[in-house]
């Protein structure tokens, strides 16, 4: 039985990852930031003995370290870094300052690396050794034809650069590392007019994860398996 760790699993894409992996027989470790916003996940954990939930605020160094301590020496086969935020929606030219930029960078670009460093021994003990980071096509410099969205775009572009380095540095450990664009999904972040539902997005990403190997490690994938330019 594979063990899957999903961060930001209380709703949307994260919760769907949990549900789909449980359905295929995996042991799932799911994290949430606040109890009051995690009813569905906590109810699910009461029903499914193969689901364990932990409180984790990825923006907090203290919380990250406490979570790593709680994991102990438990092996993790697949790590899905899903936790992230959009940040201010009006971050267009002339309307960006340091105060509204730094928190998004901290959560989207810094926290994934800091958490990975803390749980690397758990990943080394796993069989699959796969590390996936949910990013966005908006972090692609090549794809940026619309401008604006400085905060979100820059945070995801920074995450992409971080994860590319992770893929290089951990290759000798047998780690396979990938970046996943979930598509424009109907979630709280994506909004009601988005193009696809969470079931379609997550089932596609799970297929990409299944196919991730040494040759494809370090690449930026769409949920349908297409490679996205940097």
N, C-alpha and C positions, 0 to 999 in steps of 0.2 A: 504494500500500500504506500503510494507516494505521499509525501507531506508537502503541502503548499502553504506558503505564507503570503497573505494579502493584506496590505495596509490600506487605510481609508475604506474599510469594507462595510460601513454602516448603511450605505445607500448606493443607488445608481450602478455604475460600472463595477465598483468594488463588491457590492452585495451580489451582483449577478455572477461574478467570478466565483464567489463562495458557493452559490447555489449550483452552478454547473459542475464545478469540481466535486461537490458532494454527490451529485447524481452519477458521476462516473466512478465513484468509489474511493475517492481520495480522502486522506486525513487533512483537514484544513485548520490553519491557525489564522484568525482574522482579528484585525485591530480596529479600534474606534477611538475617537477623541473624547466625546461627551456621551454619557449615559442617556441623557434626555433626548438626544437625536438618534438613538440607536435601537429603538424598540424592535424593529423587524429582525435585526441581527441577533439580539439577545433572546427573542422568542425562538428563533431558529436554533440557537445553541442549546436551548432547553429540550428541543425535540430531537436533535441529532447528536448522538454520542461521539461522532467523528469530527465534530466542530468544537474548537476551543477559542474563546475570545479573550482579548487582553486590551486594557486601556493603554493608548499610546498617543501622545501629542508629539508629532514628528518635529515640531518647531522648538521643542524643549530638550536641552541636553540632559537634564535630570531625568525626564521621562524616557528618553531613548536608552539611557544607561540602565534604568530600572527594568525596562522591557527586556533588554539583553540578559540581565541577571535572571529574570523569570524564565527565560528560555533555557537557561543552563546549558547543557551539552546536547540538547535535542537536535537531531539532524534535520535539515531542511533541504528538500530536493529542488523545489522551484520557489523563487522569491519574486513576487510581483509587487513592485513599488507603485501603487496606485494613488496614494495620498497626494493631493495637490489642490491648489486654488487658482482661480482666474485673476483675482486682484481687482483693482478699480476698473470698471467698465469704460470710463471716460478718459483713459490714459493716452490721449492724443497730443500732438505737438502743442506746446504752450500750456499744457495742463498736467505735467508730470513733475513731481518733486521727490526728494530722497525719502521722505516719510511714508509715501504711499508705494514706493518702489521696493525698498529693502525687505519688508515682510514677505512679499511674494517670491523674491529671489531666495530668501532663507528657506521657505518651505519647498519650493519647486526644484531648486538647484543645489543648495547646500545640504539639506537634510537627507536626501537619498544617499549621497556618498558617506555622510557621517554615520548613518544607520548601517550601511553595508559594511563599513569598517568594524562596527561593533558585533555584527553577526557572522563575520566571515568564517569563523571556525565551525559554526553550525552548517554553513553551506559546504564547507570542505568535507564534512561528515556525510553529506547527502549523496545519493546515487546519481541523480540527474545533473546536478550542478548547473542549473539554469537561472540566470538573473535577468528579469524583465522590468523595464521602466516605462510606465505609461507617459507619453509625451504628447505632442500635438504637431500637426502639419504646419501650424502657425509658427513653430520654431525653425522651420526650414527657411534659410535665407534665399535659396533659389526660388522658392514658391511665393515669396512675398511680393505680390503685385499690388496690394491694396494699401500698404503703409499703416500707420497708426498702431494702436494696441501695443504701445512700447513696453509696458510692464510685462504682460503675459508673453509676448513674442520673445523678449530678451530672456525671460526666466526659462523658457523651454529650449531656446537655442543654447543657453548655458548648460542645461541638463544634458542636451545632446552631446556637447563637448566633453562633459564629465564622464558620461557613460561610454563614449568611444575610448577614453583613456582607461576606464575600468576594464574594458574588453581586452585591451592590449596588456595591461599589467597583470591580469589574472589568467591569461591564456595558458601559462605554464602550469597552473593548478587544474587545468582541464575544465575551467568555467566557460560556459557558452552564454553570451551576453547580448541582449537585444533591446531596441527601442520600439515601442508600439504606439502608433496613432490609431485611436479607437474609431475614427470617423466623426462625423457631426451627429451626435447621439441625443435622443430625446431624454435628457436628464435635467436636474435643477440647473446645472451649468450650461448645458447645450440649448435648453429652452424647448418649448412645444413645437416649434417649426423646423426642428432638426430633421435630417433626412432618414435616419435609421433608428431602430429601437435597440435597447440594450442587449436583448437576446441575440440579435444578428451580429452586433459588434463583438460581444464577448465570445460567441461560438467561433467567429472568425479568428480572433486573437488566440484562442486556445489551439486552433489548428496551426497557426504560425509558431506558437511555443513548442508544439509537438514536433515540428519539422526543424527547429533550430539546431544547428550542428556546428562543428568546428569551422566549416567553410563559410557559413552565413553569420557567424558571431561578429558582433560589432556593427551590424547594419541597422537601418532605420526602415521599419516596415509599416505599411498600411494594414488595417485589420483584415483585408482580403488577401494579404500575402504579397502585394506589389511593393517593390522597394521605392522609397521616397528619397529624392536627392537632398543633400545637406543644404 
